């Protein structure tokens, strides 16, 4: 039976089930053991993305990193005309590209995708930078406000702490009226305030259900002060097999060759390694049982060998579906999933779980478009 969930003041059925493109060199069979087979090359990562498209995933996150991997926007631009139905969630680091040029770049990609572009806003320090949290999020706020002026007004007229601009917007109009949806992650007070005011989907890393509920309630209250409602998403790994025993065995095998020193090196090389979100993931690992489970079917062992998202849903298909349904009842209706190695796990999840879920596209729903029907400039909705 399909589960009805009440979100954004209306009854909805289903969730956006998305996958992850490891363009930041984060793909392996065993964490801590590099295998050239899984190198973050154009051939490998575009194959993962196009596989997810063929299998019916609704969106796919293309992350951003300086240390390793490929640059996000050139990758997204190159793969976009090869896709069929999937939306692409492109991560952008605010401050990396001059905002009017960023607006034009994103608008160009949005036209290539015929309105299937979504944006993941990142506020981490840029390479070689050491900016305070408040300043980083203020810069992100200014970038977002300039993007919205670019996409919704006839002129950019902006004065702020970081940018002072007065420009016509004709060169930067996107395919979607109003511009792409904005996904956002961050845990500091400045981050939550920014998301409440400007963004569409708040992405969380896995934590206990009680902690997730608390985050969602807090952000919903903040958004209400701006007369806005926020959708919620969860970025989480997944290990699904026919039986729970097989799933647990495979999960443990992922970190079976990981040395403690190597795990620390992997976690600390990320630009956001000192962030509040990362510290919350560490705290969750510290509170887990000896087997790494913090609550039924949520395993934190995977966080020993990677930065950022540090837990996986582990179990048989029914257990995975039950866990996702619990999250959906809480109000989460966007899931960005991944596994090791990414292509193989993408296929396994699509075989064992995806057909049993009612999937939606948040972008097409917000723009009131039928699933699998491309957006048009006139049909696309306007976001403010």
Order of alpha helices (4+ residues) and beta strands (2+ residues): beta-beta-beta-alpha-beta-alpha-beta-alpha-beta-alpha-beta-beta-beta-alpha-beta-alpha-beta-alpha-alpha-alpha-beta-beta-beta-alpha-beta-alpha-alpha
